[in-house]
Each structure stands twice: as structure tokens, then as C-alpha cells.
Amino acid sequence: MTLKYLKFTLFILFLFTGVITSAKPTVKEKGFFSLFFKDSSAFLFSYSTGDGSDGLHLLYSHDGIIWKTINNGESMLKPTIGKFMQDPSIVQDADGTFHMVYTTGSNNSIGYSSSKDLITWSEQKEIPVMADEQHVLNSSAPELHYDKLSRTFQILWASTIPGRFDSEKTEDGLNNRLYSTTTTDFKAFTKTKLVFDPEFSVSDGCILKSKGTFYLYFKNDMDRKIQYVTSGKIKSFPSTVSEPISGKKFAKGPTAIQVGDFTYVYWENDVDKRVSAVRCKNIRKALWEDVSDMIKFPGDVKQGSAFVVDNETLVQLQNLEKGSE
């Protein structure tokens, strides 16, 4: 070994050992999976069970396929207004606050509450979204969509106003259309407007934005199937809709979320009493793959909404189970 080569080797060893010794010691994570998910986002699913009288429940997932209970499957929030807490929809605003709307059983209003951590919630209150419609029969399955740029929330829900539309009624005597209002603070709201009329009864609307396009997934009340429609504007959607994506079995309560390269749409399978789903990699081409046999949900999940949280929020929720042990 020449002197020149020896000096070079010693120099490399010095740099390597210097980097190693100057690095901070590695902190061992408490859980095995936290090694992989410590800094990643997580997905939550808000839902109700039974008739909704037990209130808000939450699931979590890291991959959109396997979903597990939070708080040992126990309720996170019991209803204090209305008859129940069904169809909970949750979004997080730019300041980190979570906002939830839900069906209360009222004809003209929906429920609302907010939370900083999904554990402690504000006082529940009613939002009279259809107060100007004296004869309205229902205000059901409200859904929240949040625009970070304008810091504006859109609330979307289904209502039947007798005599308003000349189309066939459902078995329950309903003839729903989708309506919306917007707010920035859940105190002042814009005037309620009709946002979607495909000339047949629809409900359970859910909006997903992808690359500047808004996708509105909904339940066709007449065929009891999940379909969708697209628009460049969130305030109105055309009447031309897609073919059903939910197969032959009766379905309701779609919710959509982006998980990696895939767009997932979940819904409550009304026949098998379970959650079913499809996914696709290219939402514009709409090549949907049925993944109902792949996904894993607890058996008592009713329709709700999927949304993204940071892993720190998930860990706080998981600690609820440790505290109950």
C-alpha cells in the first residue's frame, strides 16, 4: 500500500466516523408500525352504528384497505340534539380544527360540532339549512367539503320539498335533490341553493376534488346504486351522470378519498350489511376495480366519511385505548 493510498483511506475513515459520531442517537419507536408510519398521513373513517343513537365512531387505516377501530369501537361523541347522530362527515380546516355535520332527524336542520383533536368536542348545535322551506320533509346525509384557498366550507345535503319536482317518488315517498350552503365560520351562511338535479331522486352526496375537477358521488334513490357526475365548478353539477359503480346490490352512503395512486370510493352495502368499495388509478379514465373482497372493515359500520389526518392525531386517538386498559 502506497503512502498516498494510505492517507486517502484514513481520510475517508475519518469522514465516515465523524458523520456517525456526530449524528443524533436513534430513538426507538414504541410500536413496530410506527417505524414506517411515524411521519406519514393516516386515514380516518367517521361513522355511526345501529340507529345512530350511540353517536360518532371512528376507524383508522394506513393503506385504505385494512380499517381498525378507535377507542375500542366505543362512541367518541353522543348526540345531545335531535333524535340521533347519523352520517357524520368531518373535515379539517387550515388552522387544524375539525368540523363535523350530521343527520339529526330534523326536517329542516342538521347537526354541527367542532373539535381540536377529535376527542373533546364543542357544544352541539343545529344549523337550519332549510328554514325557508316550510313544507320540507327531510334534511339528510350532510357532507362537508373544505376549500383551503378561500377557507370556505360547503355543506351538501339531500331534501325533499313536496311538489317541487315532477319525477317519480321513492318507496318512502321522497323525491330528493341535493342542496348546499357555504360558510367560513359556521355562524353566517349563504342562501341555500339547489346544486344537483339529475331529474330523479338522489341523496348521500359526496364531493372529491382531483386536479381541478369536482367529482360528486351520490346514491341514485330509484335504482339504489352509486353513481357520480363531474364538474369544473363546485356550485353546480350537470344532469348527465355515470353508469353505476356499485354493482348489482343495493348501496348507499358513498365516500371518496385519495390513497396514494388510487381513488377509493366506499359505500354501505345494503344487502350484505357491510362496506363495499371500488378503486381506480386514473380517475379520468374511470377504470374501476371492485375491491370489496380485499378491504377489511368492522361489521357494524354505517355510512360515513373518509378523511386524512396527520399521524400525531392518530397516535393521540390510539392512546385512548391504552388509557382504558
ZIVEN-V756372 format. One record per residue. N is the residue number from 1. RES is the residue in three letters. D_LAST is the distance of its C-alpha to the last C-alpha in Angstrom with 2 decimals. Layout:
<<N | RES | D_LAST> <N | RES | D_LAST>>
This chain:
<<1 | MET | 63.98> <2 | THR | 65.92> <3 | LEU | 65.24> <4 | LYS | 64.43> <5 | TYR | 61.79> <6 | LEU | 60.29> <7 | LYS | 59.96> <8 | PHE | 58.28> <9 | THR | 55.75> <10 | LEU | 54.92> <11 | PHE | 54.53> <12 | ILE | 52.01> <13 | LEU | 50.02> <14 | PHE | 50.04> <15 | LEU | 48.71> <16 | PHE | 45.96> <17 | THR | 44.78> <18 | GLY | 45.08> <19 | VAL | 42.78> <20 | ILE | 40.21> <21 | THR | 40.31> <22 | SER | 40.28> <23 | ALA | 37.20> <24 | LYS | 33.89> <25 | PRO | 31.46> <26 | THR | 29.00> <27 | VAL | 25.40> <28 | LYS | 23.06> <29 | GLU | 20.39> <30 | LYS | 16.75> <31 | GLY | 16.68> <32 | PHE | 19.64> <33 | PHE | 20.40> <34 | SER | 20.41> <35 | LEU | 23.61> <36 | PHE | 25.24> <37 | PHE | 23.74> <38 | LYS | 23.30> <39 | ASP | 26.37> <40 | SER | 26.72> <41 | SER | 26.27> <42 | ALA | 23.70> <43 | PHE | 24.32> <44 | LEU | 22.49> <45 | PHE | 23.43> <46 | SER | 23.34> <47 | TYR | 23.89> <48 | SER | 23.86> <49 | THR | 23.35> <50 | GLY | 25.71> <51 | ASP | 28.17> <52 | GLY | 26.26> <53 | SER | 25.49> <54 | ASP | 21.72> <55 | GLY | 22.44> <56 | LEU | 21.27> <57 | HIS | 18.98> <58 | LEU | 18.66> <59 | LEU | 18.86> <60 | TYR | 19.49> <61 | SER | 21.92> <62 | HIS | 23.78> <63 | ASP | 26.78> <64 | GLY | 27.28> <65 | ILE | 27.03> <66 | ILE | 23.46> <67 | TRP | 21.21> <68 | LYS | 17.45> <69 | THR | 15.25> <70 | ILE | 13.62> <71 | ASN | 10.77> <72 | ASN | 10.18> <73 | GLY | 13.81> <74 | GLU | 13.57> <75 | SER | 16.49> <76 | MET | 16.83> <77 | LEU | 19.91> <78 | LYS | 21.73> <79 | PRO | 25.56> <80 | THR | 27.62> <81 | ILE | 31.02> <82 | GLY | 32.84> <83 | LYS | 31.88> <84 | PHE | 28.91> <85 | MET | 27.38> <86 | GLN | 28.66> <87 | ASP | 29.55> <88 | PRO | 27.55> <89 | SER | 29.20> <90 | ILE | 27.87> <91 | VAL | 29.75> <92 | GLN | 29.39> <93 | ASP | 32.48> <94 | ALA | 34.17> <95 | ASP | 32.56> <96 | GLY | 28.99> <97 | THR | 28.39> <98 | PHE | 27.03> <99 | HIS | 29.16> <100 | MET | 28.50> <101 | VAL | 31.02> <102 | TYR | 30.60> <103 | THR | 32.60> <104 | THR | 32.67> <105 | GLY | 35.37> <106 | SER | 38.01> <107 | ASN | 41.44> <108 | ASN | 42.12> <109 | SER | 38.93> <110 | ILE | 35.53> <111 | GLY | 32.30> <112 | TYR | 31.16> <113 | SER | 28.33> <114 | SER | 27.41> <115 | SER | 24.57> <116 | LYS | 24.35> <117 | ASP | 20.89> <118 | LEU | 20.16> <119 | ILE | 17.53> <120 | THR | 19.95> <121 | TRP | 23.04> <122 | SER | 26.55> <123 | GLU | 28.28> <124 | GLN | 29.17> <125 | LYS | 32.90> <126 | GLU | 35.48> <127 | ILE | 37.81> <128 | PRO | 41.08> <129 | VAL | 41.97> <130 | MET | 44.67> <131 | ALA | 45.95> <132 | ASP | 49.49> <133 | GLU | 49.56> <134 | GLN | 50.31> <135 | HIS | 50.16> <136 | VAL | 47.14> <137 | LEU | 45.12> <138 | ASN | 41.74> <139 | SER | 39.78> <140 | SER | 37.16> <141 | ALA | 34.79> <142 | PRO | 35.21> <143 | GLU | 34.56> <144 | LEU | 34.41> <145 | HIS | 36.26> <146 | TYR | 36.46> <147 | ASP | 39.42> <148 | LYS | 38.62> <149 | LEU | 42.32> <150 | SER | 43.25> <151 | ARG | 39.79> <152 | THR | 40.41> <153 | PHE | 38.17> <154 | GLN | 39.66> <155 | ILE | 38.31> <156 | LEU | 39.44> <157 | TRP | 39.32> <158 | ALA | 41.36> <159 | SER | 43.72> <160 | THR | 46.57> <161 | ILE | 49.64> <162 | PRO | 52.07> <163 | GLY | 55.42> <164 | ARG | 54.47> <165 | PHE | 54.60> <166 | ASP | 56.97> <167 | SER | 54.83> <168 | GLU | 53.35> <169 | LYS | 50.50> <170 | THR | 47.36> <171 | GLU | 46.83> <172 | ASP | 44.96> <173 | GLY | 48.02> <174 | LEU | 46.51> <175 | ASN | 48.32> <176 | ASN | 45.77> <177 | ARG | 46.49> <178 | LEU | 44.24> <179 | TYR | 44.60> <180 | SER | 43.29> <181 | THR | 43.26> <182 | THR | 42.33> <183 | THR | 40.94> <184 | THR | 39.99> <185 | ASP | 38.09> <186 | PHE | 37.21> <187 | LYS | 39.76> <188 | ALA | 43.03> <189 | PHE | 43.55> <190 | THR | 46.48> <191 | LYS | 48.42> <192 | THR | 46.87> <193 | LYS | 48.64> <194 | LEU | 48.92> <195 | VAL | 47.50> <196 | PHE | 47.84> <197 | ASP | 50.32> <198 | PRO | 50.93> <199 | GLU | 53.10> <200 | PHE | 50.57> <201 | SER | 47.38> <202 | VAL | 44.29> <203 | SER | 40.74> <204 | ASP | 37.31> <205 | GLY | 38.76> <206 | CYS | 36.86> <207 | ILE | 38.54> <208 | LEU | 38.05> <209 | LYS | 40.36> <210 | SER | 41.59> <211 | LYS | 44.46> <212 | GLY | 46.03> <213 | THR | 45.86> <214 | PHE | 43.77> <215 | TYR | 42.51> <216 | LEU | 41.87> <217 | TYR | 39.98> <218 | PHE | 40.33> <219 | LYS | 40.52> <220 | ASN | 44.08> <221 | ASP | 43.92> <222 | MET | 47.02> <223 | ASP | 46.06> <224 | ARG | 42.27> <225 | LYS | 41.96> <226 | ILE | 40.54> <227 | GLN | 43.26> <228 | TYR | 43.74> <229 | VAL | 46.42> <230 | THR | 47.08> <231 | SER | 48.63> <232 | GLY | 49.48> <233 | LYS | 48.61> <234 | ILE | 45.45> <235 | LYS | 47.51> <236 | SER | 49.28> <237 | PHE | 49.08> <238 | PRO | 51.98> <239 | SER | 52.36> <240 | THR | 52.68> <241 | VAL | 49.40> <242 | SER | 48.11> <243 | GLU | 48.03> <244 | PRO | 44.79> <245 | ILE | 42.07> <246 | SER | 39.77> <247 | GLY | 41.86> <248 | LYS | 43.23> <249 | LYS | 40.23> <250 | PHE | 39.55> <251 | ALA | 37.20> <252 | LYS | 35.91> <253 | GLY | 33.79> <254 | PRO | 34.43> <255 | THR | 32.61> <256 | ALA | 33.80> <257 | ILE | 32.51> <258 | GLN | 33.88> <259 | VAL | 31.88> <260 | GLY | 33.96> <261 | ASP | 37.35> <262 | PHE | 36.33> <263 | THR | 36.39> <264 | TYR | 33.95> <265 | VAL | 34.50> <266 | TYR | 31.87> <267 | TRP | 32.55> <268 | GLU | 31.51> <269 | ASN | 33.50> <270 | ASP | 34.81> <271 | VAL | 36.04> <272 | ASP | 33.27> <273 | LYS | 30.53> <274 | ARG | 28.83> <275 | VAL | 29.02> <276 | SER | 32.10> <277 | ALA | 33.41> <278 | VAL | 36.37> <279 | ARG | 36.84> <280 | CYS | 39.85> <281 | LYS | 40.79> <282 | ASN | 43.82> <283 | ILE | 43.15> <284 | ARG | 46.86> <285 | LYS | 48.00> <286 | ALA | 45.30> <287 | LEU | 45.01> <288 | TRP | 41.90> <289 | GLU | 39.96> <290 | ASP | 37.94> <291 | VAL | 34.46> <292 | SER | 32.96> <293 | ASP | 32.48> <294 | MET | 30.93> <295 | ILE | 28.15> <296 | LYS | 24.77> <297 | PHE | 23.18> <298 | PRO | 20.84> <299 | GLY | 23.20> <300 | ASP | 22.83> <301 | VAL | 23.84> <302 | LYS | 26.78> <303 | GLN | 29.01> <304 | GLY | 27.80> <305 | SER | 28.39> <306 | ALA | 27.51> <307 | PHE | 27.61> <308 | VAL | 27.14> <309 | VAL | 24.83> <310 | ASP | 24.63> <311 | ASN | 21.90> <312 | GLU | 20.77> <313 | THR | 19.98> <314 | LEU | 18.02> <315 | VAL | 15.90> <316 | GLN | 15.15> <317 | LEU | 14.12> <318 | GLN | 11.91> <319 | ASN | 10.10> <320 | LEU | 9.08> <321 | GLU | 6.57> <322 | LYS | 5.36> <323 | GLY | 5.60> <324 | SER | 3.80> <325 | GLU | 0.00>>
